[in-house]
Amino acid sequence: MIKGVGIDLVELERIRELLSDRFIERILSEKEMKEYQNLAHEQVKLEFIGGRFAAKEAIFKAVAVGPGNTNYKDFSVLHEPSGKPYVESTFFTDKDHVSVSITHTDSYAAAFVVIENKE
């Protein structure tokens, strides 16, 4: 059963304007920060942070709570060895299945999230 669906689109130029250590620390979990710090190219870093921001905004929409009830660091958007993204969070129970898809161009990052109850 689908519990929630969320989608978000961000302009990477807007993310570039907001990009600071404080912004990055507010958005990325510890695990995501490790991935981010291993990226060498500035455009790839921008796409990474833009994609994570879009994914977490999509998660907020899917669970119908905003950052006031939870925060960006409550969710980690990580990658399986195949490159497929997945969400790790104590916010969800073992009964929840979260699917996430992230895409980007030179100008935009978008994310789509579906939360399902496994039962």
C-alpha positions as CSV (number, residue, x, y, z in Angstrom):
1,M,0.0,0.0,0.0
2,I,1.4,3.4,-0.9
3,K,1.7,5.7,2.1
4,G,3.1,8.7,0.4
5,V,4.6,10.1,-2.8
6,G,6.8,13.2,-3.1
7,I,8.7,15.0,-5.9
8,D,11.0,17.9,-5.9
9,L,12.9,20.0,-8.5
10,V,15.7,22.4,-7.7
11,E,17.7,24.8,-9.8
12,L,21.4,24.0,-9.3
13,E,22.2,27.7,-9.7
14,R,20.1,28.4,-6.6
15,I,21.9,25.7,-4.7
16,R,25.2,27.2,-5.9
17,E,24.2,30.6,-4.4
18,L,23.3,28.9,-1.0
19,L,26.4,26.6,-1.0
20,S,28.4,27.2,2.1
21,D,29.9,24.9,4.8
22,R,26.9,25.7,7.0
23,F,24.4,24.8,4.2
24,I,26.2,21.5,3.5
25,E,26.3,20.6,7.2
26,R,22.6,21.3,7.5
27,I,21.6,19.1,4.6
28,L,24.0,16.1,4.6
29,S,24.2,13.3,7.1
30,E,27.6,12.0,8.3
31,K,27.4,9.2,5.7
32,E,26.5,11.5,2.9
33,M,29.2,13.9,4.0
34,K,31.8,11.2,3.5
35,E,30.6,10.6,0.0
36,Y,30.6,14.3,-0.8
37,Q,34.1,14.9,0.5
38,N,35.4,12.1,-1.9
39,L,34.1,14.0,-4.9
40,A,36.7,15.9,-6.8
41,H,34.9,18.0,-9.4
42,E,32.9,21.1,-8.4
43,Q,30.0,20.4,-10.8
44,V,29.7,16.8,-9.5
45,K,29.6,18.2,-5.9
46,L,26.9,20.7,-6.9
47,E,24.8,17.9,-8.5
48,F,25.4,15.7,-5.4
49,I,24.2,18.3,-2.9
50,G,21.3,19.4,-5.3
51,G,20.2,15.8,-5.7
52,R,20.3,15.2,-1.9
53,F,18.4,18.4,-1.2
54,A,15.7,17.5,-3.8
55,A,15.4,13.9,-2.4
56,K,15.0,15.1,1.2
57,E,12.4,17.7,0.1
58,A,10.6,14.9,-1.7
59,I,10.7,12.7,1.4
60,F,9.2,15.5,3.5
61,K,6.3,15.7,1.0
62,A,5.9,12.0,1.0
63,V,5.7,11.7,4.7
64,A,3.6,15.0,4.9
65,V,5.9,16.6,7.4
66,G,8.2,19.5,6.9
67,P,11.6,20.4,8.3
68,G,9.9,21.7,11.4
69,N,9.0,18.1,12.5
70,T,12.2,16.5,11.3
71,N,15.4,17.7,9.7
72,Y,17.4,16.9,6.6
73,K,20.0,14.9,8.6
74,D,17.3,12.5,9.7
75,F,17.6,10.9,6.3
76,S,20.6,9.6,4.4
77,V,20.4,9.1,0.7
78,L,23.1,6.6,-0.1
79,H,24.1,4.3,-3.0
80,E,24.1,0.6,-3.4
81,P,27.2,-0.8,-5.2
82,S,25.2,-0.7,-8.4
83,G,24.7,3.0,-8.0
84,K,21.0,2.8,-7.2
85,P,20.1,5.3,-4.5
86,Y,18.3,4.2,-1.3
87,V,17.2,6.0,1.9
88,E,18.4,5.1,5.4
89,S,16.5,6.6,8.4
90,T,15.3,5.8,11.8
91,F,12.2,7.8,10.8
92,F,10.9,4.7,9.0
93,T,9.9,1.4,10.4
94,D,10.8,-2.1,9.2
95,K,7.3,-2.1,7.5
96,D,8.2,0.8,5.3
97,H,9.8,0.5,1.9
98,V,11.2,3.8,0.5
99,S,12.0,4.1,-3.2
100,V,13.9,7.1,-4.4
101,S,15.1,8.2,-7.8
102,I,17.4,11.2,-8.5
103,T,18.2,12.8,-11.8
104,H,20.0,15.9,-12.8
105,T,21.1,18.0,-15.8
106,D,23.6,20.9,-15.9
107,S,20.8,23.2,-14.5
108,Y,18.4,21.1,-12.4
109,A,18.3,18.2,-9.9
110,A,15.0,16.3,-9.4
111,A,14.0,13.5,-7.0
112,F,10.9,11.3,-6.8
113,V,10.1,9.3,-3.6
114,V,7.5,6.6,-3.0
115,I,6.9,5.3,0.5
116,E,5.1,1.9,0.8
117,N,3.9,-0.2,3.6
118,K,5.2,-3.7,3.0
119,E,2.2,-5.4,4.6
